[in-house]
Amino acid sequence: MKKAKKIAKQDKKRKKQLMEIKAKKLRKIKYVLNSDREQYASNWSNENAVFHENNGHYEWMADFIDDYKKVIEIGTGDGRGTLSLAKRGHFIISVDENPICLQMANNRLKENDVKVILLTREKVLRSGSFYRIEYEEINVNIDDYDVILIEGDIIYDQNLISWLVENGPYDAVACWLIGTHSSKGNNENVSKDSIDSSQHYRLKTQNIVYETADNILRSGGVLHVVDRGEVPESELLQKDFFQSHQDQASVTSLEVQSLDWIEYKETESQNAIEMVVAIPISGRNPKLDKLALQSVISLKP
C-alpha cells in the first residue's frame, strides 16, 4: 500500500513537472512571437508608414477605389491606409494577424473620431517547436460601426472567411503593401505549407486574396493590389507584371483590368521594413535602380 502511494505521488510529481515544462515552452513561444510582432509594428509605423503618408501614397492608393464604399482591407498595418479610406466615407472591415498593428490602428482611428471597434480573437498554442493560432468566431453587427478591425489570418482563418461571406457582398477588396514579422515562419501552418520566405508568404497571401475576393465581391466590384517593386517603364515589363497578376487571377472569375504605378524612393532608415521583391512569372530578375508602387485593379464580372 505504501509503495503504491509512493508511485502515485511520483507520477503526480512527474505530470506536474511536464505541465510546467510545457507551460514554460509556451510562454517562451508567446514572448518571441510578441517581440517580433512589436518590432515589425514599430518599424513599419515609425519608418515605412509615415514615409508613405508624408509622400501622399495612401491617398494615391485610395483614389483607385474612391467610388467603392464597402471595403475589405487585408493588412491593416498601423491604420494610416484605413484612416485614408475612412476619411473618404468608406465603410471598412480591416483584417490583420498582428494585434500590435491593430491596436495602433484602433488608437489612430479613435483619435480621428472614427466609430471603430477592435475584435481580438486569437489563442496562441504550442505545437511541438512551432506555434499555432486558433481564432474565435466573430460576433459583431456591422451596421454599428464605420470601421471594424479584426484580428485574423486571411490564409488560415476559416471562421473569418465564413463571416466575410455571410456579411457580403462588398464593393472592393484592398490589399496594400503586404508584409509580415519574422516569427511567421514558426507558425505550424506556414511550416506545413513550406512557406520559407517573406516573398513566398506575400505571394501566398495574394493568391488567397484573389480567391477570397472572387467569393465576397459583388458583380462590378474590384480587387486592388499594391506592391513595392521596379518601375514598369517598358511595354515588356508592363506585360510581365500584368501576366503575373493574370496568373494569380486564373483560378477565379476576376479579370485583371489595369496596371498603374508611381515612382518613389525607399526610406533610407536602417529600421525600415525591407522591400522584398517577388520574381515575376517570366523568371526575370527585377532591376531595382528605380522603384515604384505598382497598382493592379481586377474586376469581378
Steps between C-alpha positions, in 0.01 A plus 500: 500500500780740593683413177187569292452837668865585438469413128180704472671794665797471263266482198319810617831681543617397151174617344530833678859537381397419142219755517741762632747424219225529238375824654854640502548411132169663410594817692827512306321457166253776590782730611694459176184538290392813684851650479520443125151641451588809703822556307325467165214730602735763642739498203221504242310778674794725591690460174310357201144609573584856598717523187214384276258736674731801467540429129126469437511132414196397706291767333630385162394144577163607639422692179470174307207375709338832587167399344486164681358564845485160675864392527689201636860590584749213527797615708411786733853603590493796738172626355621787283352341190183415690468861614547631146201289395290587806547873439351451154185346643571132435372224726801277571558154640876477550681175580849451642677211672710733715311624809763769563429652160127480564532683832699775327228527235225502763668787687559696179140467385357595839726806515340605171144446629433192289236264638712185529505166681797265544428126518781296661446130434822298519610225732870414460580132554817294482544226241838336544762764425240711315204709604149485365213741534134426553254781426165552668185550299414860412197660661434862410232703327668664203236775489616640836844621386685684224809280538529146636854385581527121514788292628524215252697320232363513146684176414423276798193647670189324371274671754606832349433389142158363592408822681613718209290294258199517732519880528580570134503583224749787496592770253878471527783299653823691564830320553765769540871446570469162672779393736552291812718456808794261533319250726253411226728216392446339841127468435396136466286559190764712330755223559264232366450707184880526460484880493865582554532875435306825536488514119334158487260599780395815316428308181305238695298776667424667167394168348253448784386862472414447133297190586329667796418814300335282238271360772408823679492776237180610333476497124690811387709505819878527487811352658777756544853369559798732559858376518845655525729417210677619189367769265313332212630748244503281191218315328683174574509571874136605504404177325706299749328657804160471338552132425614432856168629632305324225662179618380568855151581372485196270331278763227761553248690290688827560625689197822702532413843365782749552856558615607838636803615694665788677876536538650541846820446696518269800565663834868465590436423867667180618191419708261502205340174386705393201329469164486138383446473126313209348652342190259554206338204328755529220780426748674827412714658773349842584715811458470715809693811404162677489199401712125533471179424682319273256120510502294222340120510471302181431125497432236250614274447194 
